[in-house]
Amino acid sequence: MQASVSMGLPGPGRLTDDFVPVRNAVTALGGYFGSRLMTSIREEKGLTYGIGAYLLGYTEGSIITIGAQADNDYIDRVIEETANELRRLGTEPMKDDELHRLRQNLLSSLVDILDSPFSIADFYKSILPFGIDPYKYFAERATLAETLTADTILESSRKYFDPELLRISVVG
């Protein structure tokens, strides 16, 4: 039997200075194949079929969401290991190679936005309600990715990745 687990944490509003750094930290946590959750929980420990994290941004706040599917016998351990990774990102600086992979992912994800007319339309729908200038968006994101430091990830993770605040739902 398989189960699905969804975990959530509160995050900063889309228009705050913390939003983009937290988005970068969420990407480090579980936003791409080389992320902490994917590497530790799926690849090294073999506890899940798939795991990832993303940030849903709104004006008033955001939701850091982590989702995974696993054998029912592993769900408790997936939750425990996810909490461990949340703590680690706020206490242990990323190594240079991991930071380099994250930067590369953040830069390459900008290209995905321009992949098709549908992705471009989705991009505009996601930024225009917030008054974000689409002409400055790419340059600012590229600069932030290129200048991203391990300390920035540590600071955002310490501030927003508190496992005690996790809200957890398991189905299956």
N, CA, C and O of each residue as an XYZ file, in Angstrom:
688
protein
N       0.837     -1.184      0.000
C       0.000      0.000      0.000
C       0.883      1.248      0.000
O       1.927      1.312      0.649
N       0.415      2.220     -0.750
C       1.138      3.476     -0.863
C       0.331      4.592     -0.218
O      -0.899      4.557     -0.213
N       1.025      5.575      0.321
C       0.382      6.739      0.916
C       1.023      8.003      0.337
O       2.138      7.990     -0.184
N       0.273      9.075      0.453
C       0.774     10.379      0.043
C       0.784     11.276      1.268
O      -0.159     11.269      2.058
N       1.844     12.043      1.423
C       1.950     12.965      2.553
C       2.165     14.375      2.011
O       2.949     14.598      1.088
N       1.454     15.303      2.606
C       1.617     16.717      2.277
C       1.938     17.454      3.571
O       1.248     17.297      4.578
N       2.992     18.256      3.531
C       3.422     19.007      4.708
C       3.513     20.478      4.328
O       3.942     20.807      3.222
N       3.118     21.353      5.224
C       3.148     22.766      4.913
C       3.658     23.618      6.052
O       3.519     23.278      7.227
N       4.255     24.741      5.671
C       4.773     25.736      6.604
C       4.354     27.122      6.122
O       4.213     27.331      4.917
N       4.154     28.064      7.028
C       3.878     29.438      6.590
C       5.148     30.099      6.073
O       6.247     29.824      6.553
N       4.981     30.975      5.086
C       6.111     31.692      4.527
C       5.788     33.169      4.356
O       4.697     33.617      4.708
N       6.742     33.925      3.813
C       6.570     35.373      3.670
C       5.675     35.732      2.492
O       5.497     34.934      1.572
N       5.118     36.929      2.524
C       4.312     37.427      1.413
C       5.148     37.648      0.168
O       6.358     37.860      0.247
N       4.502     37.597     -0.966
C       5.198     37.688     -2.251
C       5.938     39.012     -2.446
O       6.947     39.056     -3.149
N       5.454     40.072     -1.837
C       6.060     41.379     -2.050
C       7.073     41.762     -0.971
O       7.562     42.892     -0.964
N       7.395     40.843     -0.066
C       8.381     41.126      0.976
C       9.791     40.833      0.470
O       9.977     40.125     -0.520
N      10.769     41.383      1.160
C      12.172     41.136      0.799
C      12.585     39.691      1.026
O      13.559     39.225      0.436
N      11.848     38.971      1.882
C      12.186     37.579      2.189
C      11.702     36.591      1.134
O      12.182     35.458      1.098
N      10.769     36.985      0.279
C      10.128     36.008     -0.599
C      11.112     35.301     -1.535
O      11.135     34.071     -1.574
N      11.904     36.028     -2.270
C      12.819     35.387     -3.233
C      13.888     34.559     -2.522
O      14.165     33.443     -2.961
N      14.507     35.056     -1.436
C      15.449     34.191     -0.729
C      14.800     32.906     -0.204
O      15.424     31.845     -0.233
N      13.555     32.991      0.274
C      12.870     31.781      0.735
C      12.574     30.868     -0.450
O      12.688     29.649     -0.326
N      12.198     31.430     -1.590
C      11.970     30.600     -2.778
C      13.252     29.855     -3.143
O      13.200     28.680     -3.507
N      14.392     30.519     -3.049
C      15.668     29.850     -3.332
C      15.939     28.736     -2.321
O      16.419     27.664     -2.689
N      15.632     28.989     -1.051
C      15.826     27.965     -0.020
C      14.887     26.782     -0.236
O      15.277     25.635     -0.019
N      13.660     27.048     -0.660
C      12.701     25.970     -0.954
C      13.199     25.143     -2.140
O      13.056     23.921     -2.151
N      13.779     25.805     -3.129
C      14.356     25.078     -4.266
C      15.495     24.188     -3.780
O      15.599     23.037     -4.205
N      16.340     24.696     -2.907
C      17.432     23.890     -2.337
C      16.869     22.700     -1.574
O      17.413     21.597     -1.638
N      15.789     22.927     -0.861
C      15.168     21.866     -0.070
C      14.573     20.772     -0.952
O      14.845     19.591     -0.737
N      13.765     21.152     -1.943
C      13.071     20.121     -2.704
C      12.564     20.535     -4.062
O      11.615     19.937     -4.569
N      13.169     21.540     -4.668
C      12.647     22.068     -5.922
C      13.265     21.542     -7.198
O      12.912     22.006     -8.283
N      14.178     20.589     -7.105
C      14.772     20.019     -8.318
C      15.383     18.662     -7.974
O      15.456     18.286     -6.804
N      15.818     17.936     -8.995
C      16.247     16.554     -8.772
C      17.442     16.443     -7.828
O      17.561     15.441     -7.123
N      18.323     17.429     -7.790
C      19.489     17.374     -6.908
C      19.261     18.000     -5.542
O      20.214     18.219     -4.794
N      18.013     18.289     -5.211
C      17.699     18.952     -3.944
C      17.974     18.047     -2.747
O      18.188     16.844     -2.894
N      17.963     18.651     -1.564
C      18.217     17.908     -0.329
C      17.236     16.756     -0.131
O      17.646     15.631      0.156
N      15.950     17.031     -0.281
C      14.951     15.982     -0.056
C      15.114     14.841     -1.052
O      15.072     13.669     -0.679
N      15.299     15.190     -2.315
C      15.429     14.163     -3.348
C      16.691     13.329     -3.117
O      16.664     12.103     -3.230
N      17.783     13.998     -2.797
C      19.045     13.285     -2.591
C      18.998     12.411     -1.346
O      19.314     11.223     -1.405
N      18.608     12.991     -0.234
C      18.644     12.275      1.038
C      17.546     11.220      1.166
O      17.825     10.057      1.458
N      16.320     11.625      0.950
C      15.195     10.746      1.252
C      14.904      9.747      0.136
O      14.558      8.597      0.408
N      15.042     10.176     -1.114
C      14.767      9.260     -2.226
C      16.003      8.465     -2.635
O      15.972      7.235     -2.683
N      17.085      9.174     -2.926
C      18.260      8.509     -3.485
C      19.072      7.733     -2.438
O      19.385      6.560     -2.643
N      19.410      8.382     -1.324
C      20.278      7.737     -0.330
C      19.530      6.733      0.547
O      20.035      5.642      0.813
N      18.335      7.097      0.993
C      17.610      6.242      1.940
C      16.550      5.369      1.265
O      16.093      4.390      1.856
N      16.162      5.704      0.060
C      15.189      4.899     -0.667
C      13.814      4.835     -0.015
O      13.135      3.813     -0.115
N      13.391      5.909      0.650
C      12.137      5.891      1.392
C      10.910      6.310      0.579
O       9.779      6.064      0.997
N      11.122      6.929     -0.560
C       9.994      7.492     -1.288
C      10.146      7.300     -2.788
O      11.252      7.146     -3.307
N       9.014      7.313     -3.465
C       9.004      7.240     -4.925
C       9.288      8.606     -5.516
O       9.877      8.713     -6.592
N       8.883      9.623     -4.836
C       9.096     10.987     -5.288
C       8.833     11.942     -4.140
O       7.955     11.704     -3.310
N       9.598     13.027     -4.098
C       9.428     14.029     -3.047
C       9.849     15.380     -3.614
O      10.789     15.466     -4.404
N       9.153     16.420     -3.208
C       9.489     17.746     -3.697
C       8.897     18.824     -2.819
O       8.056     18.564     -1.959
N       9.354     20.041     -3.053
C       8.862     21.192     -2.296
C       8.659     22.361     -3.254
O       9.366     22.493     -4.253
N       7.697     23.192     -2.937
C       7.469     24.399     -3.728
C       6.867     25.470     -2.838
O       6.404     25.200     -1.730
N       6.885     26.688     -3.349
C       6.407     27.836     -2.601
C       5.228     28.451     -3.348
O       5.355     28.837     -4.510
N       4.092     28.539     -2.682
C       2.911     29.204     -3.232
C       2.859     30.607     -2.651
O       2.616     30.771     -1.455
N       3.083     31.623     -3.478
C       3.165     32.988     -2.974
C       1.896     33.781     -3.173
O       1.300     33.778     -4.250
N       1.498     34.456     -2.122
C       0.343     35.353     -2.138
C       0.784     36.679     -1.532
O       1.871     36.770     -0.961
N      -0.048     37.701     -1.651
C       0.305     39.007     -1.114
C       0.509     38.952      0.393
O       1.491     39.489      0.905
N      -0.409     38.310      1.106
C      -0.379     38.315      2.567
C       0.646     37.356      3.155
O       1.098     37.556      4.282
N       1.007     36.353      2.437
C       1.921     35.335      2.933
C       2.105     34.269      1.875
O       1.637     34.409      0.745
N       2.778     33.222      2.243
C       2.977     32.128      1.299
C       2.891     30.806      2.056
O       2.856     30.765      3.286
N       2.858     29.737      1.278
C       2.818     28.403      1.859
C       3.975     27.599      1.279
O       4.082     27.418      0.066
N       4.823     27.129      2.157
C       5.905     26.232      1.767
C       5.309     24.829      1.836
O       4.922     24.365      2.909
N       5.238     24.162      0.698
C       4.581     22.869      0.620
C       5.584     21.791      0.247
O       6.388     21.960     -0.670
N       5.526     20.683      0.970
C       6.380     19.529      0.710
C       5.464     18.336      0.500
O       4.571     18.083      1.309
N       5.683     17.608     -0.579
C       4.844     16.455     -0.856
C       5.675     15.240     -1.216
O       6.742     15.356     -1.819
N       5.168     14.060     -0.836
C       5.876     12.814     -1.134
C       4.882     11.667     -1.217
O       3.781     11.736     -0.671
N       5.287     10.621     -1.904
C       4.541      9.376     -1.960
C       5.504      8.267     -1.534
O       6.669      8.236     -1.929
N       4.972      7.362     -0.714
C       5.838      6.290     -0.215
C       4.991      5.108      0.241
O       3.774      5.215      0.386
N       5.648      4.000      0.460
C       5.017      2.843      1.080
C       4.500      3.273      2.453
O       5.167      4.030      3.158
N       3.324      2.797      2.831
C       2.740      3.157      4.134
C       3.713      2.948      5.291
O       3.724      3.731      6.241
N       4.527      1.900      5.216
C       5.471      1.595      6.295
C       6.554      2.654      6.453
O       7.196      2.721      7.501
N       6.774      3.495      5.418
C       7.849      4.478      5.446
C       7.389      5.904      5.729
O       8.223      6.790      5.915
N       6.092      6.143      5.764
C       5.585      7.515      5.869
C       6.106      8.243      7.111
O       6.544      9.389      7.010
N       6.067      7.604      8.265
C       6.557      8.265      9.480
C       8.030      8.639      9.351
O       8.448      9.708      9.795
N       8.792      7.775      8.757
C      10.227      8.059      8.585
C      10.446      9.165      7.546
O      11.358      9.978      7.694
N       9.612      9.199      6.494
C       9.708     10.286      5.509
C       9.461     11.626      6.203
O      10.176     12.597      5.955
N       8.463     11.677      7.059
C       8.163     12.907      7.796
C       9.329     13.281      8.709
O       9.741     14.441      8.758
N       9.852     12.303      9.424
C      10.989     12.543     10.323
C      12.218     13.038      9.563
O      12.878     13.985      9.993
N      12.522     12.402      8.442
C      13.695     12.795      7.658
C      13.495     14.158      6.996
O      14.456     14.905      6.815
N      12.263     14.484      6.636
C      11.978     15.810      6.083
C      12.251     16.872      7.142
O      12.866     17.898      6.853
N      11.795     16.626      8.368
C      12.070     17.558      9.476
C      13.574     17.702      9.694
O      14.060     18.802      9.957
N      14.311     16.604      9.588
C      15.770     16.657      9.732
C      16.404     17.540      8.659
O      17.304     18.328      8.949
N      15.934     17.406      7.425
C      16.487     18.220      6.328
C      16.133     19.688      6.504
O      16.943     20.559      6.188
N      14.939     19.976      7.000
C      14.576     21.367      7.297
C      15.557     21.956      8.317
O      16.036     23.078      8.152
N      15.846     21.197      9.362
C      16.794     21.650     10.393
C      18.203     21.832      9.810
O      18.871     22.832     10.074
N      18.637     20.855      9.019
C      19.997     20.896      8.454
C      20.222     22.128      7.590
O      21.287     22.743      7.646
N      19.209     22.494      6.782
C      19.383     23.669      5.920
C      19.540     24.946      6.734
O      20.113     25.921      6.248
N      19.039     24.953      7.962
C      19.172     26.122      8.818
C      20.352     26.082      9.764
O      20.594     27.043     10.495
N      21.091     24.983      9.762
C      22.224     24.866     10.691
C      23.550     24.538     10.019
O      24.608     24.863     10.557
N      23.511     23.903      8.863
C      24.743     23.507      8.168
C      24.827     24.216      6.824
O      23.947     24.037      5.981
N      25.863     25.014      6.606
C      25.989     25.698      5.309
C      26.109     24.696      4.159
O      26.705     23.628      4.295
N      25.531     25.072      3.040
C      25.647     24.232      1.849
C      27.104     24.197      1.406
O      27.823     25.190      1.515
N      27.522     23.057      0.912
C      28.870     22.932      0.361
C      28.896     23.631     -1.005
O      27.857     23.845     -1.629
N      30.097     23.976     -1.446
C      30.249     24.728     -2.699
C      29.631     24.020     -3.894
O      28.982     24.664     -4.719
N      29.818     22.696     -4.006
C      29.277     21.986     -5.167
C      27.747     21.980     -5.157
O      27.119     22.103     -6.209
N      27.154     21.841     -3.990
C      25.699     21.871     -3.888
C      25.171     23.268     -4.218
O      24.158     23.401     -4.905
N      25.844     24.300     -3.738
C      25.455     25.677     -4.033
C      25.576     25.960     -5.531
O      24.721     26.632     -6.109
N      26.626     25.454     -6.150
C      26.804     25.628     -7.597
C      25.647     24.978     -8.366
O      25.099     25.584     -9.287
N      25.274     23.747     -7.991
C      24.151     23.070     -8.657
C      22.854     23.842     -8.476
O      22.054     23.947     -9.406
N      22.645     24.381     -7.286
C      21.444     25.167     -7.024
C      21.423     26.410     -7.904
O      20.401     26.718     -8.517
N      22.542     27.125     -7.971
C      22.612     28.325     -8.821
C      22.301     27.980    -10.274
O      21.541     28.686    -10.938
N      22.887     26.900    -10.759
C      22.649     26.481    -12.144
C      21.172     26.159    -12.373
O      20.605     26.508    -13.408
N      20.559     25.496    -11.402
C      19.145     25.174    -11.523
C      18.297     26.437    -11.540
O      17.376     26.555    -12.349
N      18.596     27.378    -10.658
C      17.829     28.625    -10.607
C      17.944     29.392    -11.922
O      16.960     29.963    -12.393
N      19.119     29.408    -12.508
C      19.305     30.092    -13.787
C      18.589     29.367    -14.924
O      17.924     29.998    -15.746
N      18.724     28.052    -14.968
C      18.089     27.301    -16.056
C      16.568     27.312    -15.947
O      15.874     27.191    -16.957
N      16.043     27.457    -14.729
C      14.589     27.498    -14.586
C      13.997     28.766    -15.198
O      12.812     28.794    -15.529
N      14.796     29.804    -15.349
C      14.314     31.010    -16.018
C      13.996     30.734    -17.482
O      13.064     31.314    -18.040
N      14.761     29.862    -18.093
C      14.529     29.505    -19.494
C      13.198     28.766    -19.653
O      12.501     28.932    -20.654
N      12.855     27.950    -18.655
C      11.586     27.206    -18.708
C      10.384     28.125    -18.837
O       9.377     27.763    -19.446
N      10.492     29.319    -18.258
C       9.384     30.278    -18.318
C       9.088     30.650    -19.768
O       7.938     30.916    -20.118
N      10.104     30.669    -20.601
C       9.951     31.086    -21.993
C       9.796     29.916    -22.951
O       9.912     30.093    -24.164
N       9.537     28.733    -22.431
C       9.509     27.507    -23.217
C       8.371     27.441    -24.236
O       8.550     26.882    -25.318
N       7.232     27.991    -23.917
C       6.083     27.915    -24.825
C       5.170     29.108    -24.571
O       5.311     29.793    -23.558
N       4.245     29.358    -25.476
C       3.284     30.447    -25.240
C       2.482     30.231    -23.956
O       2.105     31.192    -23.286
N       2.222     28.968    -23.615
C       1.453     28.674    -22.403
C       2.255     29.006    -21.144
O       1.713     29.565    -20.190
N       3.542     28.662    -21.139
C       4.355     28.967    -19.958
C       4.565     30.475    -19.827
O       4.636     30.993    -18.712
N       4.664     31.177    -20.942
C       4.788     32.637    -20.892
C       3.501     33.248    -20.329
O       3.556     34.150    -19.494
N       2.353     32.759    -20.783
C       1.068     33.249    -20.258
C       0.948     32.961    -18.771
O       0.488     33.814    -18.013
N       1.355     31.767    -18.342
C       1.328     31.430    -16.912
C       2.228     32.366    -16.107
O       1.880     32.787    -15.004
N       3.386     32.682    -16.675
C       4.312     33.605    -16.024
C       3.653     34.964    -15.809
O       3.699     35.514    -14.708
N       3.043     35.502    -16.858
C       2.393     36.804    -16.729
C       1.241     36.754    -15.727
O       1.056     37.688    -14.948
N       0.475     35.678    -15.744
C      -0.636     35.550    -14.789
C      -0.129     35.513    -13.346
O      -0.818     35.960    -12.429
N       1.078     34.979    -13.152
C       1.590     34.834    -11.785
C       2.239     36.105    -11.248
O       2.354     36.254    -10.031
N       2.670     37.032    -12.114
C       3.349     38.226    -11.601
C       2.538     39.506    -11.704
O       2.675     40.390    -10.859
N       1.703     39.622    -12.717
C       0.998     40.890    -12.923
C       0.098     41.305    -11.757
O       0.045     42.493    -11.438
N      -0.614     40.374    -11.104
C      -1.443     40.812     -9.972
C      -0.640     41.433     -8.824
O      -1.201     42.127     -7.976
N       0.657     41.188     -8.799
C       1.498     41.692     -7.723
C       2.271     42.950     -8.129
O       3.056     43.484     -7.346
N       2.042     43.414     -9.350
C       2.723     44.608     -9.820
C       4.196     44.409    -10.110
O       4.962     45.373    -10.115
N       4.601     43.182    -10.349
C       6.006     42.876    -10.642
C       6.287     43.227    -12.092
O       5.533     42.840    -12.984
N       7.359     43.950    -12.330
C       7.739     44.388    -13.670
C       8.358     43.214    -14.436
O       9.442     42.752    -14.081
N       7.684     42.730    -15.480
C       8.216     41.569    -16.216
C       9.551     41.855    -16.897
O      10.326     40.932    -17.147
N       9.829     43.118    -17.197
C      11.075     43.456    -17.877
C      12.269     43.393    -16.927
O      13.388     43.116    -17.358
N      12.043     43.643    -15.656
C      13.122     43.589    -14.663
C      13.246     42.204    -14.031
O      14.286     41.862    -13.468
N      12.184     41.413    -14.130
C      12.101     40.136    -13.433
C      13.289     39.217    -13.728
O      13.924     38.712    -12.803
N      13.590     39.000    -15.004
C      14.635     38.047    -15.383
C      16.017     38.520    -14.943
O      16.813     37.730    -14.434
N      16.301     39.794    -15.135
C      17.610     40.315    -14.727
C      17.781     40.210    -13.214
O      18.845     39.822    -12.731
N      16.740     40.552    -12.474
C      16.829     40.478    -11.009
C      16.992     39.032    -10.532
O      17.813     38.755     -9.658
N      16.212     38.114    -11.105
C      16.330     36.702    -10.707
C      17.704     36.143    -11.067
O      18.297     35.405    -10.281
N      18.212     36.489    -12.248
C      19.533     36.001    -12.663
C      20.614     36.533    -11.723
O      21.503     35.784    -11.319
N      20.546     37.802    -11.377
C      21.528     38.388    -10.464
C      21.450     37.719     -9.099
O      22.481     37.405     -8.503
N      20.235     37.497     -8.597
C      20.080     36.839     -7.299
C      20.619     35.410     -7.322
O      21.215     34.959     -6.343
N      20.416     34.698     -8.423
C      20.935     33.332     -8.525
C      22.465     33.337     -8.566
O      23.112     32.519     -7.911
N      23.027     34.246     -9.327
C      24.483     34.305     -9.469
C      25.185     34.730     -8.185
O      26.326     34.337     -7.939
N      24.513     35.524     -7.372
C      25.134     36.029     -6.149
C      24.674     35.280     -4.901
O      25.023     35.664     -3.784
N      23.905     34.228     -5.080
C      23.383     33.442     -3.966
C      24.527     32.863     -3.139
O      25.507     32.357     -3.686
N      24.392     32.942     -1.817
C      25.425     32.407     -0.923
C      24.824     31.363      0.013
O      23.610     31.289      0.201
N      25.697     30.578      0.581
C      25.268     29.589      1.577
C      24.655     30.287      2.786
O      23.727     29.766      3.405
N      25.173     31.459      3.120
C      24.625     32.211      4.257
C      23.188     32.652      4.007
O      22.375     32.658      4.932
N      22.865     33.020      2.775
C      21.492     33.415      2.445
C      20.540     32.249      2.649
O      19.446     32.418      3.189
N      20.958     31.060      2.215
C      20.127     29.863      2.401
C      19.983     29.552      3.886
O      18.886     29.239      4.348
N      21.078     29.634      4.637
C      21.032     29.404      6.087
C      20.049     30.356      6.768
O      19.211     29.932      7.564
N      20.160     31.634      6.449
C      19.322     32.649      7.094
C      17.836     32.425      6.799
O      17.009     32.466      7.710
N      17.503     32.190      5.547
C      16.095     31.951      5.174
C      15.573     30.678      5.825
O      14.440     30.637      6.306
N      16.397     29.648      5.837
C      15.985     28.367      6.413
C      15.780     28.489      7.923
O      14.808     27.960      8.461
N      16.674     29.171      8.594
C      16.522     29.374     10.036
C      15.219     30.096     10.355
O      14.531     29.772     11.323
N      14.899     31.064      9.533
C      13.744     31.913      9.788
C      12.415     31.232      9.462
O      11.424     31.458     10.156
N      12.379     30.392      8.401
C      11.106     29.875      7.906
C      10.948     28.356      7.937
O       9.832     27.867      7.759
N      11.999     27.604      8.151
C      11.915     26.139      8.089
C      11.869     25.515      9.487
O      12.714     24.687      9.829
N      10.905     25.903     10.272
C      10.764     25.373     11.624
C       9.899     24.110     11.594
O       8.689     24.204     11.387
N      10.497     22.932     11.796
C       9.721     21.684     11.749
C       8.572     21.638     12.748
O       7.604     20.906     12.542
N       8.664     22.406     13.822
C       7.589     22.433     14.815
C       6.310     23.052     14.249
O       5.219     22.802     14.762
N       6.441     23.850     13.202
C       5.277     24.505     12.595
C       4.663     23.693     11.451
O       3.650     24.092     10.877
N       5.280     22.553     11.122
C       4.766     21.727     10.029
C       3.322     21.302     10.291
O       2.978     20.865     11.389
N       2.502     21.436      9.284
C       1.155     20.883      9.290
C       1.199     19.721      8.313
O       1.628     19.880      7.170
N       0.759     18.563      8.756
C       0.961     17.317      8.002
C      -0.357     16.637      7.744
O      -1.202     16.522      8.631
N      -0.525     16.183      6.503
C      -1.693     15.418      6.112
C      -1.209     14.160      5.369
O      -0.400     14.245      4.445
N      -1.720     12.995      5.793
C      -1.356     11.734      5.157
C      -2.626     11.088      4.625
O      -3.628     10.993      5.332
N      -2.577     10.647      3.383
C      -3.695      9.961      2.756
C      -3.198      8.621      2.225
O      -2.197      8.561      1.512
N      -3.889      7.571      2.568
C      -3.511      6.264      2.035
C      -3.374      5.215      3.105
O      -3.060      4.064      2.804
